[in-house]
Amino acid sequence: MNITPFLARLISSSVNRGYSVNVIENKIRIKISNDESVIIEQSFHGELYCFISRYGVVSSVNKQLIYDYLFEYDEYGIRVHSCFPVEVA
């Protein structure tokens, strides 16, 4: 896996936030809770494919939205994530 600056920031921020991060071959799994995780796969050409798994349903999401999905909080300190458009993979 080619760790780009984007991926390095994402991994570092996830660990700092307290999320569990596993990097295996061409896949990064960020466990948010028992029922929710973010999966990022990298092709041999370096392209990133991002997925969100919530309650057993896997959805594709744009790479540009992953950072906001993980780290955007409202004024009460609750993570905002339900407003992102996702498509079932």
Number of C-alpha atoms within 10 A of each C-alpha: 14 13 12 10 9 11 15 12 13 17 21 12 15 19 13 10 12 10 18 15 18 13 14 10 10 15 17 19 19 22 18 18 10 8 11 15 21 22 21 20 19 17 12 10 7 13 8 15 15 19 23 24 17 15 10 10 12 18 17 18 21 14 14 10 12 20 15 14 18 20 15 13 13 8 7 6 8 10 14 15 14 8 7 13 11 14 12 11 10
